[in-house]
C-alpha cells in the first residue's frame, strides 16, 4: 500500500510518499520540499510507484504511466 501526495500550484510545490508491505514501512516517509530538485532516485511519487511495481516507458514517468494525471483537479473527481 502506498500513500502519495502532491501539492502544486503554478509548477511549484511539494511531494510526500510512503510505502508499506505486510504492515511494515518499506519506503519513506519521503518528503520533497518546495524548490528542492529530484534526487537521482527520482521524485517521492515515482519512487513509491516503482516500489509498487510500476514501470514507465521511455519519455514518461511513473505518475503518467498509471494515469494519475486524470486526478489533478478534485472538482472533476465526482463528475
HELIX and SHEET records of a PDB file:
HELIX    1   1 UNK A   44  UNK A   51  1                                   8    
HELIX    2   2 UNK A   62  UNK A   65  1                                   4    
HELIX    3   3 UNK A   68  UNK A   71  5                                   4    
HELIX    4   4 UNK A   74  UNK A   76  5                                   3    
SHEET    1   A 3 UNK A   2  UNK A   9  0                                        
SHEET    2   A 3 UNK A  12  UNK A  21 -1                                        
SHEET    3   A 3 UNK A  24  UNK A  32 -1                                        
END                                                                             
